Amino acid sequence: MYHPDLIRHPDSCPALVLNADYTPLSYYPLSLWPWQTAIKAVFLDRVDIIESYEKEVRSPTSAMKLPSVIALKQYVRPSQHPAFTRFNLFLRDRFSCQYCGTSRDLTFDHVVPRAYGGRTTWENVSTACAPCNLKKGGRTPTEAHMALFEQPYRPTTWQLQDHGRAFPPNYLHETWRDWLYWDVELQA
C-alpha cells in the first residue's frame, strides 16, 4: 500500500489513495501508490481520479495526466485492531518514552517483566527510551519507583490513524491537502 521512496522522491508522482468514502486508507504511513499502479487501477476501473498532476504519460494514441489523488470504487473495511508491531506500539505512544517523555533512543519495555510472567501484548508493553528501560531493568514500575504517563492499552485502528495525523510526512503535494485533513475542525 505504501513505499517509503515515494515520499523521499516526490518527483515520482505518487497517488494518494482514498477509500470509497473519500478518507485516506491510512494516515501513517500515508496511503500512496506509485503512478504506474494508479494508472493500472484506472484502466481496470477500480478507482476514480479525483486530482491530477500536470505531468502526463503518453501512448501512441492518447495522453493522460498522472493521477495525484484517487478513490477506490469499492469500500475497504479497515480492520478494527491493528497488528502488534514495534512501529504501531511507538505510534500508539506518540513516539515518546512513557516514563520520561523523550523521543530519543526508543525501545520497548515490558511493564510486568517477563521474568514475573509478563507477556508481550498491547496491554503489557510500553514505549521506553533506552536509559529508562535500563534504569527500570527487570522490575515493575512500582519497584523501580517509576511512573508511566499512560497505562498500555490495545488501540483501535482509528486511534492509531488519529495519532498518525500528528506526524505528517515531510512532503505533502498541494492536491492532497484537502483530502488529508477534511475531518479536522476548521478554524475561524
N, C-alpha and C positions, 0 to 999 in steps of 0.2 A: 504494500500500500504506500510505502514511503521509502525514498532513498536519500541518505544524508547529502550526497553530492549535489542534489537538486537545489538545496539551499546555498551550498558553497559556490555553486556556479549558476547564478540566476540567468545567465545568457542562454542556458539550456532550455529556457521557456517551459518550466513545469506547469501543469494544470492543477489548480486547487479543485479537489473532488468534494462535492456536496452530496448529501443523501437526498432522497426524493423529497424530503421536507425542507430542502434548501438550507440545512445546517451542515457544517463540516462533519465528515465521517470521524475525524479526530482532530483535536487541537494540539495535542502534544503526544507524539510527534504530529506535525501538521500533515493532513492527508493530501499528498501530492502524487501525481503520476507524471512520468516523462511524456513529452509531447507525442512521441510515437504511440504510446499506449492509449493516450487520449484520442488520437485520430482513429486508431483501430476501433475503439469503443463507439465513436461517432458512426463509422461505417457499418458497425454491427447493430446499430440502432439501440444501444444500451444506455446512452447518455444524451442530454440536451446541452448544447453550447449556450452558456449564459453570457460570458465575456470573452473577448479575443485580444491577442497581441496584434501589433502592427505587422510583425513578421508573418510571412506566408510560405507555404510549401506548394510546389507546382508539379503537375504531371504534364505529359504532352498535350492533354486536352482540357485541363482545368487548373484552377488555383484556389487555395483555401487558407484563410488566416488561421494561425495556430490558436487553439483554444487556451484561454488563461483560467477560466472558471467553467467547470462542467457539473451537471447534476445528474445523478443516476435516475433512470426511469422507474426502477423498482426499489422500494424502500428496503434497506438492510437494517434489520433489528440489531442494535448493539447488545452484546452480552451484558447481563446485569452486573456481574462481578468480574473484574479484570484478573489476569494471571498474576500470581505472586512472583514477581521478579525484582531484582535489585533496583532497576530503573523505576518501576511503579512504586516501590517502597519509598525511594527518595522523593518521588513526585507527591505521594501521599503526605510526606513530612515536609514538603515545600523546600527540599534541598537544604535542610538545616539540621544541625545536631539537636536532638531532643533534650539534651542535658545542658548545653551552654549556648546554643543558638548560632554557632558559627556555620559557615557554608564551605569551609575548607577541609580537605583531607577526610572526606566522608567514607564511612563504612557502615556496618550494621551491628546491632547489639541484641542479644537475647536477654530480654528483661528478666525473666526467670531463667537462670543459666541452665544449659543442657545438663550439666552435672547434677542439677536439682530436679531433673525431669522436664525442663522447659523444652517446648517443641518449636520448630521452625515454621511458624504460622503468622498470619497477619496480626493476630491478637497478642503475640509474644515477641515480635521483633520491631525494633525502632531504629531510626537513623541516628548514628552517633559519629562524632569525629574520632580519629584515632587516639588523641590524648585522653578524651573522656572514656573511651572504650577500655583503654589500658588502665586508667585510674579505677574504673569500676571492677575490672577483672572478672573473676568467676563468682561474684557476689550479687545479691539482689540490690536494687537501688536503695532500699532502706538500710541494708547492711553497709553499703558504701557511702551513706549519707549524701545521696544524690537524688534530686527530684526530676521527674520527667515533665516537660512542658505540656505534653499531651499523651494520654494513655494510648497505646497502639490499638487499632481497630481495623476491621475489614472494610475497605472502601467500596463504594459502588463505582461503576464506570463513569457515571455522571459526576461524582465527586472528583475523580481524577481529571476528567476533562475540564472541570471548573478550576481546579488548581493549575492545570496547564495553560489556561488563558493568562495567567500572571507571568508566564515565561515565553513571550513571543519570540520567534526566531529573529535572527539578525536581519533577514531580508523578507520584506512583505511587498509584493507587487501592488501597485496602486489599485488594480482591478479586483484584488482580493479583499481589500479593507472593508467594503460594505457587507461582505458575507461572513467575515470572521467575528465581528462583534455586534451583530444585528440584535442580539437579545440583551445587550447591556443598556441600562437606563441612560437615556440622553440627558445631557446637562444643559441647563438654560444659560 
